[in-house]
Amino acid sequence: MNVQELVQKHKLLECIQCGMCTGCCPVAKKANLNVRRYMREVSVLGKLNIHPQDELWSCTNCSTCAVRCPKDMFPYEFLIDIRSMAVEQGQIAPTIRDALESIFKNGNPWARIRSKRSEWSQGLNVKHISQGAEILYYVGCTSAYDPRIQSVAKSLATCLEKTGVNFGVLGDEESCCGSEVYGMGEKGLFEFLIEENMKLFNKYNVTQMVVNCPHGFHAFKNRYNQTSIEVQHHTQLLAKLIEKKKLAFTKEVNKKVIYHDPCFLGKQNNIYEEPRKVIENLPGIKLLEFDRSKSRSLCCEGGGGRMWVDIPGPRLAEIRVKDAVVAGADILAVACPFCLLTIEDAVKTTGNEGKIQIMDIAELVAQAL
């Protein structure tokens, strides 16, 4: 893609250089990321410079810049295209290269073999989608392989089983959704994943899908260019089950819970109420709110490939933990695997172990059953 194509695709001549994108960017100061400067260099000066890696790869695709832009532009999508050029030129960190290579070879970014993908479900009554299931539970790479996030997958499977939801999984056939592949700029690999995944979904006549990762949810719903599959985030499905009185809670949680809005669920897809509805319906729960919540929620720094790129400096997840402790929360509830990992890590780095617990909403629901 050349400069002129970038200008046309992203409507850069409509940019009024107000600087809102840079001013609202949660990582701008930390990484010296000046989105406005990037856009000006291309649209006004006709130059395309790929700035230092810490700048370019600091963007989390949180979409705050798009939410705030007075001209309804999508600056982060522009940065993804700049990343695509960097990928083509080999200007990427070894950790990103290895993650992308693992996705191509193993179907996941964590360098784990495919035959281990369904190990999380051992001991549970989880069937394959081919055994007459109505809903596909797409587990996702992190939920399948990461020991901490496997608990979320187990909790959700338990909740669905107890409510009689007829669901199945793809087991070891499942592959990466490609959300972070797209965010890292490897669009060729992303198109390959779309093709392979849609073949698999069509093979098993999938018409309904539930995912516990907002990144997978966003990819399937908005980036796959498909309308044959209804995609739900797990908080949406849990909220429906509560509304239909299919979730019977028998235990009181009796905790103060503060909810963190994931960027890909909230700012990207405007899903704010369902997660709160689920939490509020749990017995004994008092729901607290961050000052920065909903469309003002602070990014955890896990998206856009940032799980594989460490940018020096204080982490936003640490601010989130400190704010939650000050608010008096016992539990900081999340609805995204990346948020869970980054914020739980921040509990340790801020010295707040024992003061607050990080839990996915599915884990909270399972605890109350």
N, C-alpha and C positions, 0 to 999 in steps of 0.2 A: 504494500500500500504506500503510495507516495503522499507528499504534502497536500496536493490538491484534493486527492480522494479523502484524506482525513478531514479537511476543511468542510467538504460537502457532506460527508457522512454524519459528522457531529454538529453541523450547522454552526461552525465556529465563528462565522461572520456576524451571528446574532449576539455573540457574547459582548456584554457592555463593560467588561473589565472592572466589575464592581468589587471583586475580591471576596465575595461571600463564600465561594467554594473553599478557598484557602482559610478564611477566617473561622469557618465552622468545622473544618476538618479536625477530627480528634487527635490525629497523629502529626499534623503539620509542624507544630513547634518541635516536637521530639525528633522528627526525622528531617527537618528542613524541607518538607514537601510543599512546594508552592504550585498548586494546580493551575492557578491563574497564569503564572509565568509560562508553564508548559503550553497552555492554550494560546497565549499571546505570541510565543515564538513561532508557532505553526501558522496561525491565522494572519498575523500582522507582519512578522519578519520573514515568513516563508521558509523557516529553518526547522529542522527536526534534530534535536539533540537528545540523546539518551543519557540522562543525568546519572550521578553515582547510584549504585545498586541500592543502598540504604534508603534513598529517596523513592525510587521507582517502586521498590518492592515493599515499602511500608504501608501502602494503601490496602485497607482491609475490605474494600468493596462494600462498606457499610451503608453507602448511598445517602449519607447526611448531606453531601454536596448537592445531590439531585433534589432532595426534599426542600432545601433552602434556596436553590437557584431561582431568581426572579424571572428568568427567561425559560424556565421549564427544560433546561438542558441536563445532560447526564455526564458530568465531568469524569466520573469514575469509569464509565464505559470508554471514554477517550483514553484514559490511562491504560486500560486493559489492551487496547489496540497498540499502544506504545510498547507494552510488555510483549505483545505478539512479535513485534519487530526485534525486540531484544532476544527473544527465544530463537527466532530464525537466525540471528547473528551469533548465537551461542553465548550471549552476555547474561548468563544466569548463574546463581549460586549453585554449588555442587549438591546441596541439600534439596533444592528444587528439581534439579536434573534427575537426582536419584528417585524422588517421589514420582515424577512423571514416567520414568522408565519402569518403575515397579507397577504403576497402573497399567501400562501397556502389556507388561509380561504376566503380572499376577492378578490384575483386576482390582488392585487396592494400592494406596500410597504408602503403606506401612511395611513393605518388604516382607509380607507374610505369604505363605503358600496358600493356594486356593482351597486345598483339601482341609484346611483348618477353619474355614469361614463359618461353618455351622456348629462349631464346638460349643458356642455359647448356649445352645439350646439343649445340651445334654441334661437328662433328668426331667425335662419338661415335655408335656404332651403337645408338641408342635408338629403339625403335618406339612407335607409339601403341597404347594399350590395345585399340583396335578390331581390331588385326592379330593376333588369336589369342593374346594374352598371358594367362597364368594369374594373375599377381599384378600388382596396380596399385602402382607406386611413386608415392605421393603426395609430391611434392617439397616443397610448402609455399612460402609467400611469401618468407621470408628466404633459403632455399636457392636459390630461383629467381632472385632479383634482386640480392642482396648479393654483390659481387665476391669477398669473402673466403669466404663460405659456399658459393658456387658450387663451390668446390674440394671440399667435402664431398659434394655431389650427384654430381660427376664421379667421385670416388673410389668412392662406393657403387655407382654404375652400372657402373664398371669391375670391381669385385669380383663383382657379380651376373652380369655377362656372362661373366667368366672361369670361373665355377662352373656355368654352364649354366642359371641360373635364368631361366625364361621370364616376363619382366616387361615391362610397358609403362607409359607415362605418359599423362596427359591433355593434355599440351602447353598451348597457349594457352587451352584450355577450363577449366583448373583455376582454382579460386577459393579464397579464404581459408577456413581451417577454422573460424575464428570463436572460437578459444580465448581470445584476448586481448580480443576483443569482449565475450565473456561476463564476463571478469575486470574489464573497465572498466565493466560495468554496463549496457551497451546490449543488453538482452535481446531487444528487438524485432528488431534487426538480426541477432542470433544465431539466432533462430528462422527468419528469412528465409534465412540461409545454410544452415541444416540442410536446409530444404525444397529449395533449389536444388541443393545438393551431393548429396542423396539421389536426386534426379531423375536427375542425371548418372551416379551410381554404378549406379543401376538400369538406365539406358539401355544401359550397357556390361556389364551382368550381373557386376558386381564382387562377388566372394566372399572374396577375400584382398587385404590391403593391407599395405604396409610403409611406414613413415614414419621420417625421421631426426630428427624434432623431437618431444620428449616432450610439448609443448603440444598439437600436433596429435594425437598418440597418445592423450592423456588425453581430448581432446574427442570424437574418434571412438568411443573405447572406452566412455567413461563418461557423456558428456553428450548424445550423439545419440539415446539411447533406441532403439538398433537392435541386432539380433542376427544379421542376415543376412551381415555382413562380419566376418571374422576379422582383427583389426588387430594387427600386430607392430611393435615398435620395431626399428630396424635392428640394434641390438646383439643382440636376441633371434634374429633371422634369421641373423646372422653366427655366433653361438654354435652354432646348429643345423647350419650348414654345416661348421663345424669338427668337430663331433661325428660327422657323417656322412663326415668325411675328404674333403670336396669342395673345401676350401681348401688348396691346395698352396703352402706358403711356400718361396721360393727364396733370400731375402735375409735376412741377420741385421741386426736393428735395433741391438742392443748399446747400449741406453740404459736409464737409470733413469727409470721412468714412475710418476707419482703420479696417481691417478684422482679426479676431482671428481664426486660424485653430484649430478645435476640434481634439483631438488625435485620436478618433475612426473613424473620417472621413478622416483625413490626413494620419498620420503615420500608422494607421491600414489598410487603404484602398486606399491610394494614390489618393484621390480626392481633388485636389487643384485648378484646373482651373475653374470648373463650378461655384462655389460660387463667384469667382472674376468676371467671365463673367456676372453673373446676376447683381452684384453691378455696374460694369462699364457701363452697358446699361441703368441704371436709369438716367433720365434727371437731369443735374446740379450736378452730383456727382463727387467728386475728390477722387479717391481711393489712400489711403496711405498704407504703409507696415511697420509692425514691423521689427526691426532688426532681431529678432528671429521669423521667419515665416516658413510656409510650414513644411518640415521635422525637422526643428529646433524650431518649435513652442513650447512655454512654456505651460505646462499643467495647467489647472485651478484648479486641485485637486478635481474634482467632480466624477471621475470614480472609478471603482473597489470597490464600496460599500462605498466610502468616504462621500457620502451624509448622511450617518448614523453613521459616526465615526468622531469625532472632534479630530485632532491631534494638541496639543499646538504649538504655535510659529507663526511667520509671514507667511502669506498665499501667494501663488504664484499668485493668482488672484489680489492681491493688487499690485504686481509688474507690472502686465499686465495693470492695470488701470493707474498707474503712468507713464508708458512708453507711453500709448496712449495720455495722457494729454500733456506730453512733446513733442510728435510728432505733436501736434496741431489739433488733431481730434475732431470733434463735436460729432461724433457717433462712438462707438465701435460696429461693427457688428459681430454677432455670428451665428452659425448654429446648435446649440445644446441646449436643455433645461437646462442641468446641467451647461454648460458654462454661460448661461444667468443668472441663479440664483446665482452662486458663484461670478461672476464678478459684477453683479448689487449690491450684498451685499458688495463687496470690494469698490465700489464707496462710500458707506456710511462710512465704517470703515477707509478709507483714507481721508475723509473730502472733497471729490471732487463732492459732490452733486451740481447740477447746472452748473458744468463745462463740463460734458460729459454725453451722453445718451447711454444706452446699448439697442440694438435692434436686434431681429432675422431678417435674410434676408427676410423672408416671410412678416414681418411687414413693412420693407422698401418698398418692391414691392407693397403691398396693399396701402401704403401711396401715391405711385406715380400713381396709376390707375385713 
